Amino acid sequence: MKKRTRIILAVLIVFIALGVVGITISLKRIDPRLHDWVTALLGDSLESEIELGDVRLNWFPLRLHAKDLVVRHHGRRDIPPLLIVSSFTVDLRATDIWSSTVERVWVDGLEINIPPKDPNTDKRPFPKSPGEPKSEENDSDPLVIRNMIATNTRLAIVPREAGKNAKVWDIFELEMKNLRSDEPATFTAGLLNPIPYGKIETTGTFGPWYSDEPGDSRISGEYTFAADLGTINGLAGQLNASGAMNGTLDQISTRGETHTPDFRLTELDGASLPLNTSFEALVDGTKGDVELKRVDVQIGKSKMLATGLVEGTKGIKGKRVVVNLKSSSTDLGEMLRLVSKAAQPAANGVLTIDTALDLPQGKSPILERLALEGSVKADRLKFSSDAVQDKIDELSRRGQGRPTDASIDEVASKMSTKFVLNKGVFKYQGLSFNVNGAQIRLDGTHSLRSKTVDFAGVVLLTATVSQTQTGYKSWLLKPFDPLFRKNGAGARLVITVAGTQDQPKVGLDFGKTIKGK
């Protein structure tokens, strides 16, 4: 009996061993078939050349694991591969092995390089709309991924121009649903923006995939952006933005709003002001440039309109900002507070500004790189300091030849000038400062860092020098009126203005005044 039992056990062991060997042989045979199946499925769906590393199948649970996927767009090797994947795992049902639909895919180390359009090929029609019948030339079922989760993703738009840097987004989390070549897929994604550093969260739709020209594949959605402006040397503030986008990977139209409640220029140690914008822009994915079609800016109470371009320069990392800025309602007092923490601004008024702004790439502080050129004027300028305003009132009285007329009070001034800002120093040309009875014309500089001024120019008075005085001083000066009467003015004086912006000192250059220079 015992002998018979031992024989039965031996037979069972042999059968089990043969079964294990058979399963092992079957698995080894199925792996190459899986490799061919995955390669063919991806090649047909993406119309590209596929390179694939190790592929293996787990039975419990049923999963496919693969490594080292490279997808070359139409087999091209003159540009980076369309897709590079370190590894991916596919959840399978038994029926999926014989179909083109998979339930879930996990991807790690995904790199997407959208190639530039080939100028030597004619533009092909866009893919058919969802629900449109398939052509007889391509009646196979497309690859469908119901849910794809990707980590460590990098999206790059390869520029059309040689030598230009690609536009790159690092996507730390990405989930897509209903991913297929002939219909749009939905997505949620989280991206990190390097400068200013912050997190972008976006949701929307992508596709259908345009295999002939991937850059023509459509994308739309909404996004939020939270960033620290302090990561830009010379700025401070917490920026929050939201908006919507629509277009193709090559050309994305976007519009939205930004809010920075504590915007500040750190180099100038000025006060902070709320900065809000609403914008319309066009992102050129082929070059990574951004056309600012319209940006409505409000900083404090001041409102401005900007248009321009954020563009790359061949061989230089980063983006250059070139903007035209116009305003008819800039609050002078707030702008002065932005550049200085003085208890109160030196002057108040409403400015009209027309200027061109150029901010090249670089790591230097903003003020070191920023260049401005334009014009500014104000029709009703008043000074905050009573002492300064009293001098302006006195200038107007004497300029009109009414030095004791107390009704001439709280005189508003007119100001206009052309200017250039370079490396933190304003250079003014034709700075005009006018009150009733007097005109001042100055040229000179104003350093934003040291807060010093250095001007030279002339004062033109309607009255003669004798009329600016009373009593015996008027009689004593009367013989000198012809010496000071120049260029149709009652009196022409050559002056200098130097010192700090808060306490400038005015001097009379008597020699040049007499010589008329």
Summary of the structure (lengths in Angstrom):
residues: 517
radius of gyration: 36.5
end to end distance: 135.3
largest distance: 151.3
contacts: 1582
relative contact order: 0.05
helix: 21%
strand: 50%
